[in-house]
Amino acid sequence: MNTQELLEQLLALLESNNVEVRTESIGGGGGGLCKIKGKYTFFVDSDATTTDSAVTSAQAVVKIVDIDAVYIKPEVREFIEKHTDRERSK
């Protein structure tokens, strides 16, 4: 699975958990998760690399999704664990 496919899977996980996903040009930092009027929004930075956006998305996923309670493709789960504190907290 390439990085673009990983990013798409991560964004789909966020969307399926009621997070609005928006793509904006915000300078290349990768975007991030925020709460606006009680609703979560994840910003994908169109200026960032796909890898940076995927890492930021993985970090948002572990804040929103109980990844132990849902099926996640093994490649996506591995990426999440590699790029977050998730694996170290087990």
Backbone as numpy.savetxt, mean C-alpha at the origin, in Angstrom:
# Nx Ny Nz CAx CAy CAz Cx Cy Cz
6.04 -11.89 -10.38 5.19 -10.72 -10.38 6.09 -9.48 -10.38
5.85 -8.56 -11.29 6.67 -7.36 -11.35 6.16 -6.30 -10.37
6.91 -5.23 -10.23 6.58 -4.20 -9.24 5.26 -3.52 -9.53
4.95 -3.30 -10.80 3.67 -2.67 -11.15 2.50 -3.57 -10.72
2.63 -4.87 -10.93 1.58 -5.81 -10.52 1.45 -5.84 -8.99
2.57 -5.79 -8.29 2.53 -5.72 -6.83 1.80 -4.47 -6.37
2.14 -3.33 -6.97 1.48 -2.08 -6.62 -0.02 -2.18 -6.84
-0.43 -2.73 -7.97 -1.86 -2.87 -8.26 -2.56 -3.75 -7.23
-1.92 -4.83 -6.82 -2.49 -5.72 -5.80 -2.61 -5.00 -4.45
-1.59 -4.25 -4.08 -1.62 -3.50 -2.83 -2.71 -2.44 -2.83
-2.84 -1.73 -3.94 -3.89 -0.71 -4.04 -5.27 -1.34 -4.00
-5.41 -2.51 -4.61 -6.70 -3.22 -4.57 -7.05 -3.62 -3.13
-6.04 -4.03 -2.36 -6.28 -4.36 -0.95 -6.78 -3.14 -0.19
-6.18 -2.00 -0.45 -6.63 -0.78 0.21 -8.05 -0.43 -0.19
-8.34 -0.47 -1.49 -9.68 -0.13 -1.97 -10.74 -1.08 -1.42
-10.39 -2.36 -1.31 -11.37 -3.32 -0.80 -11.62 -3.15 0.70
-10.83 -2.30 1.34 -11.01 -1.98 2.75 -11.42 -0.52 2.94
-12.17 -0.02 1.96 -12.79 1.31 2.02 -11.81 2.47 2.09
-10.66 2.30 1.47 -9.69 3.39 1.37 -9.80 3.96 -0.05
-10.01 5.26 -0.14 -10.02 5.91 -1.45 -8.58 6.03 -1.93
-8.32 5.64 -3.16 -6.98 5.74 -3.74 -7.00 6.86 -4.78
-6.08 7.82 -4.60 -5.98 8.95 -5.53 -4.55 9.07 -6.02
-4.40 9.36 -7.29 -3.08 9.58 -7.87 -2.90 11.08 -8.07
-1.83 11.61 -7.48 -1.54 13.04 -7.54 -0.04 13.25 -7.74
0.32 14.34 -8.35 1.72 14.73 -8.49 2.12 15.47 -7.21
2.93 14.79 -6.35 3.28 15.42 -5.07 4.77 15.38 -4.78
5.59 15.32 -5.82 7.01 15.53 -5.65 7.93 14.33 -5.60
7.42 13.13 -5.70 8.30 11.97 -5.78 8.53 11.21 -4.51
7.81 11.51 -3.44 8.03 10.81 -2.17 7.31 9.49 -2.04
6.47 9.15 -2.99 5.77 7.87 -2.94 4.33 7.94 -2.48
3.91 9.09 -1.94 2.54 9.23 -1.48 2.39 8.86 -0.03
1.16 8.53 0.36 0.93 8.15 1.74 -0.53 8.08 2.11
-0.76 7.57 3.30 -2.10 7.37 3.84 -2.44 8.53 4.76
-3.67 9.03 4.63 -4.14 10.06 5.56 -5.63 9.86 5.78
-6.13 10.53 6.80 -7.54 10.46 7.13 -8.12 11.85 6.92
-9.14 11.92 6.06 -9.78 13.19 5.74 -11.26 13.05 6.07
-11.73 13.88 6.99 -13.14 13.86 7.41 -13.59 12.44 7.79
-12.74 11.75 8.52 -13.09 10.42 9.02 -12.94 9.28 8.03
-12.47 9.58 6.82 -12.31 8.55 5.79 -10.85 8.48 5.36
-10.34 7.25 5.23 -8.96 7.08 4.79 -8.82 7.31 3.29
-7.76 8.02 2.93 -7.39 8.25 1.54 -5.92 7.91 1.40
-5.59 7.18 0.35 -4.19 6.89 0.06 -3.81 7.62 -1.20
-2.75 8.42 -1.10 -2.26 9.17 -2.25 -1.09 8.43 -2.89
-1.21 8.15 -4.18 -0.13 7.58 -4.97 0.54 8.75 -5.67
1.81 8.93 -5.41 2.55 10.04 -6.01 2.96 9.68 -7.43
2.37 10.35 -8.40 2.68 10.05 -9.81 4.12 10.42 -10.17
4.80 11.19 -9.32 6.19 11.55 -9.56 7.16 10.52 -8.98
6.68 9.61 -8.16 7.53 8.61 -7.50 7.74 7.41 -8.41
8.77 6.64 -8.08 8.99 5.40 -8.81 7.91 4.38 -8.41
7.72 3.40 -9.23 6.76 2.34 -8.91 7.17 1.63 -7.63
8.45 1.41 -7.45 8.93 0.73 -6.23 8.62 1.56 -4.99
8.89 2.86 -5.04 8.59 3.73 -3.89 7.09 3.71 -3.57
6.27 3.76 -4.59 4.82 3.73 -4.39 4.37 2.39 -3.81
4.98 1.31 -4.27 4.63 -0.02 -3.76 5.01 -0.15 -2.29
6.19 0.35 -1.92 6.63 0.29 -0.52 5.69 1.11 0.36
5.35 2.31 -0.07 4.44 3.16 0.69 3.07 2.50 0.80
2.63 1.85 -0.27 1.35 1.15 -0.26 1.37 -0.01 0.73
2.47 -0.75 0.76 2.60 -1.88 1.70 2.52 -1.37 3.14
3.15 -0.24 3.41 3.10 0.34 4.75 1.68 0.74 5.12
0.92 1.23 4.16 -0.48 1.59 4.42 -1.33 0.35 4.64
-1.06 -0.69 3.86 -1.84 -1.93 3.98 -1.77 -2.48 5.40
-0.59 -2.52 6.00 -0.47 -3.10 7.34 -1.17 -2.25 8.40
-1.42 -0.99 8.11 -2.15 -0.13 9.04 -3.67 -0.32 8.92
-4.13 -0.73 7.75 -5.56 -0.80 7.47 -6.10 -2.23 7.46
-5.34 -3.16 6.93 -5.81 -4.52 6.67 -5.23 -5.49 7.69
-6.08 -6.35 8.22 -5.61 -7.45 9.05 -5.13 -8.53 8.09
-3.85 -8.50 7.76 -3.36 -9.39 6.70 -3.35 -10.85 7.12
-3.55 -11.13 8.39 -3.66 -12.52 8.83 -5.07 -13.06 8.61
-6.03 -12.16 8.38 -7.42 -12.57 8.26 -7.90 -12.67 6.81
-7.06 -12.27 5.86 -7.47 -12.30 4.45 -6.43 -13.02 3.61
-6.90 -13.57 2.50 -5.95 -14.20 1.57 -5.22 -13.11 0.81
-3.92 -13.22 0.79 -3.07 -12.34 0.01 -2.10 -13.23 -0.76
-1.96 -12.97 -2.04 -1.04 -13.77 -2.85 0.33 -13.81 -2.17
0.98 -14.97 -2.21 2.27 -15.12 -1.52 3.31 -14.07 -1.89
3.40 -13.70 -3.17 4.38 -12.69 -3.58 4.09 -11.33 -2.94
2.79 -11.02 -2.83 2.39 -9.74 -2.25 2.66 -9.76 -0.74
2.32 -10.86 -0.09 2.57 -10.99 1.35 4.07 -10.87 1.65
4.88 -11.53 0.83 6.34 -11.46 1.01 6.84 -10.02 0.88
6.31 -9.30 -0.10 6.69 -7.91 -0.31 6.30 -7.07 0.91
5.09 -7.27 1.41 4.63 -6.53 2.59 5.56 -6.79 3.77
5.86 -8.05 4.01 6.70 -8.40 5.15 8.13 -7.88 5.00
8.61 -7.85 3.77 9.98 -7.38 3.53 10.10 -5.87 3.72
9.04 -5.14 3.40 9.12 -3.67 3.37 8.39 -2.98 4.52
7.99 -3.74 5.53 7.34 -3.14 6.70 7.90 -3.79 7.96
7.46 -3.33 9.09 7.86 -3.94 10.36 7.05 -5.20 10.65
6.19 -5.57 9.75 5.27 -6.69 9.97 6.01 -7.96 10.34
7.05 -8.32 9.62 7.76 -9.57 9.87 8.48 -9.53 11.22
9.05 -8.40 11.57 9.78 -8.29 12.83 8.86 -8.32 14.04
7.55 -8.01 13.84 6.63 -7.98 14.99 6.02 -9.33 15.29
6.33 -10.35 14.49 5.76 -11.68 14.71 6.40 -12.35 15.90
